[in-house]
Amino acid sequence: MRSALYRVFLALHMANLRLRQGLFHLYIARRKHRLAGADLSFLDLSRANLSGADLREANLTRANLAGTNLTRARLHGADLSGADLREADLSGADLTGAHAAVTQLAAAKSLEGTILPDGSTYRIQRSSDGQMASEPARDRQLRRLNLADLAGTALRGSDLSWSDLELVELPGVDLFGANLSGANLIGANLAGANLVNAALGDAWLIRADLRGANLIASNLRGADLRHANLRGALVTDMQLARAKSLEGATMPDGTRHD
């Protein structure tokens, strides 16, 4: 009896939450042309209709925008740090000067005609027969975003787990406490980076430049460090012993690992 009443209560509670979310989305949709500079951080805006919305300089930090319709939205200078853009439709949106990581944008449903943070316009690559290009071609175009702006800046505590950051240039970046578990950092330039207490478990760090990086208290369990350059890095033997492979890596003292 008690369990049945609990199930009824839970069902009513969930229905109430869905109703409130629906009403909130309706309210936001009606005000979407007057959201410039609004603080929408941490809000659940998933699947909301924000097409054509004026979100210039808006704070969307950690907002849930999964599946949200942001076609032709004006996001000039908006802060999208940590926002969930999975399956969001950003077709024709203006992201000039917006704070958004390549990995976030790559998760979007569509970027056709989107003005990217560096001011360039995203166009779908098509082959000679008119077919849409493969996903790797899209990834390469996204990587051309100006990631140099992140060099030496703070990404402390950010969640970049399982991100594709191959060949990224981030010398001196502050990734204290960041989650980079399983991330693709093949050939990445992380020279002088602050990786104290970072989670690098199962990360791909093959040929990564980690010269002078601070890896104190970072988790390297299962990390692939083949041919990585660790010269001058602050890291203990115990940490390195947990790595998946150190084959051909340059060790902190300058010696080459067998």
C-alpha positions in Angstrom: 0.0 0.0 0.0 2.7 2.4 1.0 4.8 1.6 -2.1 1.7 2.2 -4.3 1.0 5.6 -2.7 4.7 6.5 -3.2 4.5 5.6 -6.9 1.4 7.8 -7.3 3.0 10.6 -5.5 6.2 10.3 -7.6 4.1 10.3 -10.8 2.2 13.4 -9.8 5.4 15.1 -8.8 7.0 14.4 -12.2 3.9 15.5 -14.0 4.0 18.7 -12.0 7.6 19.3 -12.9 6.9 18.7 -16.6 4.0 21.2 -16.5 6.1 23.8 -14.8 8.9 23.3 -17.2 6.5 23.6 -20.2 5.1 26.8 -18.8 8.6 28.2 -18.2 9.6 27.4 -21.8 6.4 29.1 -23.0 7.3 32.2 -20.9 10.9 32.2 -22.3 9.7 31.7 -25.8 7.4 34.8 -25.6 10.3 36.9 -24.2 13.0 35.5 -26.6 13.4 38.8 -28.4 14.2 40.5 -25.1 16.8 38.3 -23.5 20.0 40.3 -24.4 22.2 40.3 -21.3 19.9 38.0 -19.4 21.3 35.6 -16.7 20.1 32.2 -17.8 22.9 30.3 -16.2 22.2 26.7 -15.0 18.6 26.8 -16.3 17.0 23.8 -18.1 16.1 25.2 -21.5 16.3 21.8 -23.2 14.1 21.5 -26.3 12.9 25.1 -25.9 12.0 27.1 -29.0 14.5 30.0 -29.1 14.7 30.4 -32.8 15.6 34.0 -33.6 16.1 34.8 -29.9 18.1 37.9 -28.9 20.7 36.4 -26.6 23.5 38.8 -27.1 25.9 39.0 -24.1 23.6 36.5 -22.2 25.0 34.4 -19.5 24.2 30.8 -20.4 26.9 29.2 -18.3 26.1 25.5 -17.6 22.6 25.9 -19.1 21.0 22.8 -20.5 20.4 23.6 -24.2 20.2 20.0 -25.3 17.8 19.7 -28.3 17.0 23.4 -28.2 16.0 25.3 -31.3 18.5 28.1 -31.6 18.2 28.7 -35.4 19.1 32.3 -36.3 19.6 33.1 -32.7 21.8 36.1 -31.9 24.4 34.9 -29.4 27.0 37.5 -30.1 29.3 37.6 -27.0 27.2 35.1 -25.0 28.8 33.0 -22.4 28.1 29.3 -23.1 30.8 27.9 -20.9 29.9 24.4 -19.9 26.5 24.6 -21.6 25.0 21.4 -23.0 24.6 21.9 -26.7 24.0 18.3 -27.6 21.5 18.0 -30.6 20.9 21.8 -30.4 20.0 23.4 -33.8 22.3 26.3 -34.3 21.7 26.8 -38.0 22.2 30.4 -39.0 23.0 31.5 -35.4 25.5 34.3 -34.8 28.1 33.2 -32.2 30.6 35.9 -32.9 32.8 36.4 -29.8 30.8 33.8 -27.8 32.5 31.7 -25.2 32.0 28.2 -26.5 34.4 25.2 -26.8 34.9 23.3 -30.0 33.7 20.2 -28.3 30.4 21.8 -27.3 29.8 23.0 -30.9 30.7 19.6 -32.3 27.9 18.1 -30.3 25.2 20.3 -31.9 22.7 18.9 -34.3 23.4 21.5 -37.0 25.8 24.4 -37.6 24.8 25.1 -41.2 25.4 28.8 -41.9 26.4 29.5 -38.2 28.8 32.4 -37.6 31.4 30.8 -35.4 33.1 32.5 -32.4 36.1 33.5 -34.5 33.8 35.3 -37.0 34.0 32.6 -39.8 30.9 31.0 -41.2 30.4 27.3 -40.9 29.5 25.6 -44.2 28.8 21.9 -44.6 31.6 20.4 -46.8 30.1 18.5 -49.8 31.8 16.1 -52.1 31.8 16.4 -55.9 28.5 14.4 -56.2 26.8 16.8 -53.8 26.7 14.4 -50.9 27.4 15.7 -47.4 31.1 15.3 -46.3 32.1 12.8 -43.7 32.2 13.7 -40.0 36.0 14.0 -39.9 35.8 16.8 -42.4 33.4 18.6 -40.1 35.7 18.0 -37.1 38.6 19.5 -39.0 36.6 22.7 -39.8 35.6 23.1 -36.2 39.2 22.7 -35.1 40.1 25.8 -37.1 38.4 27.9 -34.5 40.8 30.3 -32.8 41.8 28.0 -29.9 44.9 30.2 -29.3 42.6 32.5 -27.3 42.5 29.8 -24.6 46.3 29.7 -24.2 47.2 30.7 -20.7 43.6 31.2 -19.7 41.6 29.3 -17.0 39.6 26.2 -17.6 39.8 25.2 -14.0 37.4 22.4 -13.1 36.0 22.1 -16.6 34.5 18.8 -17.9 36.3 17.9 -21.1 35.9 14.1 -20.6 36.0 12.1 -23.8 36.5 15.3 -25.8 38.3 15.3 -29.2 41.2 17.7 -28.6 43.6 16.2 -31.1 46.5 18.6 -32.0 45.0 21.4 -29.9 47.3 24.2 -29.0 46.9 25.1 -25.3 50.4 25.9 -23.9 50.2 27.3 -20.4 46.5 26.6 -20.0 45.1 26.3 -16.5 43.3 23.0 -16.2 43.5 22.6 -12.4 41.0 19.9 -11.4 39.7 19.5 -14.9 38.1 16.2 -16.0 40.0 15.0 -19.1 39.2 11.3 -18.7 39.2 9.5 -22.0 40.0 12.7 -23.9 41.7 12.5 -27.3 44.8 14.7 -26.7 47.0 13.1 -29.4 49.7 15.5 -30.4 48.3 18.2 -28.1 50.5 21.1 -27.0 50.1 21.3 -23.2 53.6 22.7 -22.5 53.7 24.5 -19.2 50.0 23.6 -18.5 48.6 23.5 -14.9 47.2 20.0 -14.7 47.3 19.7 -10.9 44.6 17.3 -9.6 43.3 16.8 -13.2 41.6 13.5 -14.1 43.5 12.1 -17.1 42.5 8.5 -16.7 42.4 6.6 -20.0 43.3 9.8 -21.9 45.1 9.5 -25.2 48.3 11.6 -24.8 50.3 10.0 -27.6 53.0 12.5 -28.8 51.6 15.2 -26.5 53.9 18.0 -25.5 53.9 18.1 -21.7 57.2 19.9 -21.2 57.2 21.7 -17.9 53.6 20.8 -17.2 52.5 20.5 -13.5 50.9 17.1 -13.1 51.1 16.9 -9.3 48.2 14.8 -7.9 46.8 14.2 -11.4 45.3 10.8 -12.2 47.2 9.1 -15.0 45.7 5.6 -14.6 45.3 4.0 -18.0 46.6 7.1 -19.9 48.5 6.4 -23.1 51.7 8.5 -23.0 53.6 6.8 -25.9 56.2 9.2 -27.3 54.9 12.1 -25.2 57.4 14.7 -24.1 57.5 15.0 -20.3 60.8 16.8 -20.0 60.8 19.0 -16.9 57.2 18.0 -16.0 56.3 17.9 -12.3 55.1 14.3 -11.9 56.0 11.4 -9.7 57.2 7.9 -10.7 54.2 6.4 -8.9 51.8 8.4 -11.1 53.7 7.4 -14.3 53.7 3.8 -13.2 49.9 3.8 -13.5 49.9 4.9 -17.2 48.9 2.4 -19.8 52.1 3.0 -21.8 55.2 5.2 -21.7 56.8 3.6 -24.8 59.2 6.1 -26.4 58.2 8.9 -24.0 60.7 11.5 -23.0 60.8 11.4 -19.2 61.0 14.4 -16.8 64.8 14.0 -16.5 65.2 13.9 -20.3 65.8 10.2 -20.6 63.9 8.1 -23.2 61.6 5.4 -21.9 62.1 2.0 -23.5 
